[in-house]
Amino acid sequence: MSDNEIDIAVEDARWEQAVPDLEAFTLRAVEAGLAILPDSAAGPVEVSVLLADDATVQTLNRTWRNKDKPTNVLSFPAADGPLQPGMARPLGDVVLAYDTLLRESAEQSKPFEHHFAHLLVHGTLHLLGQDHETGEAEADAMEALEVAALRTLGIPNPYDD
């Protein structure tokens, strides 16, 4: 058991029906993302996960990224600041859109749970400073980390067709 604090808020009840033992599954996937880069998550960290719908994610995407459309996952890294002794370091927030995940998993012929875990790992890696939009080398490195983290969960490489 880790000392990390992972807070999960379920805004859309469909998540509860889509994933058996939703909380435990979410915790395992986020922890897998944190564990794949142990130096980046040194010491206990705090991550918040919001399981929402497309409308919520579209609003956040429009407000924070000037993109007026839903997306599968958004990550909001926390600002660095002074830490209270004995407190977990806030890492940030990961927000997922149920409707988009459901559609994408069907389009890609992947189990919903596998796609969900992939995007939890993906969002967590963004909180740890990983980026796939700055160049091909960075994208390849991030994909390799995702694949390694998912392997620890028994989930196949999401990039294999």
Secondary structure, 3 states (H helix, E strand, C coil): CCCCEEEEEECCCHHHHHCCCHHHHHHHHHHHHHHCCCCCCCCCEEEEEEEECHHHHHHHHHHHHCCCCCCCEEEEECCCCCCCCCCCEEEEEEEEEHHHHHHHHHHCCCCHHHHHHHHHHHHHHHHCCCCCCCCHHHHHHHHHHHHHHHHHCCCCCCCCC
